[in-house]
Amino acid sequence: MNSFRIAKIILVISSLSYLSVTFLRNYNSPENIEKRCILKFEKDFKNPLETSSEEWDLILDLADNNYLKCMGIP
């Protein structure tokens, strides 16, 4: 009975470890990071009609810098 309980505990711990590693690998994949960054800064790239071209250029530069910072590119 005692060995069955120990085996069950080892199985639960190893399963949780495997699931954690799999989740972190998927969450931190370059494709998923890029998707999250694009969604996060997509609103910055929308051009309202009343925005001047100089102001729009500043907005695009800021959004581009924020996107690169999100992606981890210096």
Sequence and secondary structure as in RCSB ss.txt:
>XXXX:A:sequence
MNSFRIAKIILVISSLSYLSVTFLRNYNSPENIEKRCILKFEKDFKNPLETSSEEWDLILDLADNNYLKCMGIP
>XXXX:A:secstr
 HHHHHHHHHHHHHHHHHHHHHHHHHHTSHHHHHHHHHHHHGGGG   TT  HHHHHHHHHHHHHHHHHHHT  
